[in-house]
């Protein structure tokens, strides 16, 4: 349960990545958000119900 004001988006919300970080391990490349989403540095996510969100970094154009 989020105690922030304004309240953080839920794990099912499209803007779930906007929740506040409550724990992080940058050397391992992950952050735990207030809404219980594990956010990885490659932009992949593990949702609290076990669903996986594939990385969604923008593609880098090569010239």
C-alpha positions in Angstrom: 0.0 0.0 0.0 1.5 3.3 -1.1 1.8 6.1 1.4 3.2 8.7 -0.9 1.3 11.8 -1.8 0.2 11.8 -4.6 -0.2 8.0 -4.6 2.1 6.0 -6.9 0.6 4.4 -9.9 -0.5 0.7 -9.5 1.4 -2.2 -11.0 -1.4 -2.5 -13.6 -1.3 1.1 -14.6 0.3 2.1 -17.9 2.5 4.6 -16.0 3.7 2.0 -13.4 7.3 3.0 -13.9 6.6 6.4 -12.4 6.3 4.8 -8.9 9.0 5.7 -6.4 12.0 3.5 -5.9 12.0 1.9 -2.5 15.1 -0.3 -3.0 17.8 -0.6 -5.6 20.8 -2.6 -6.5 22.5 -0.7 -9.4 25.4 -3.1 -9.6 22.9 -5.8 -10.4 20.7 -3.6 -12.6 17.4 -3.6 -10.8 15.1 -1.3 -8.7 12.1 -2.2 -6.6 9.3 0.3 -7.0 6.7 1.3 -4.4 4.0 -0.6 -6.4 6.0 -3.9 -6.1 7.3 -3.8 -9.7 10.9 -4.9 -10.2 12.3 -2.6 -12.9 15.5 -3.7 -14.7 18.0 -1.4 -16.3 17.2 -2.8 -19.7 13.6 -1.5 -19.1 12.3 -5.1 -18.6 9.9 -5.5 -15.7 8.7 -8.2 -13.4 5.2 -7.5 -12.1 4.0 -8.6 -8.7 1.7 -11.3 -10.1 4.7 -12.9 -11.9 4.0 -11.5 -15.4 7.1 -10.4 -17.3 7.2 -7.2 -19.4 9.8 -7.4 -22.1 12.4 -4.6 -22.4 11.1 -1.7 -24.3 14.1 0.6 -24.9 13.8 2.8 -28.0 15.8 1.4 -30.8 19.0 3.2 -31.5 19.5 4.2 -35.1 22.9 3.4 -36.6 24.2 5.5 -39.5 
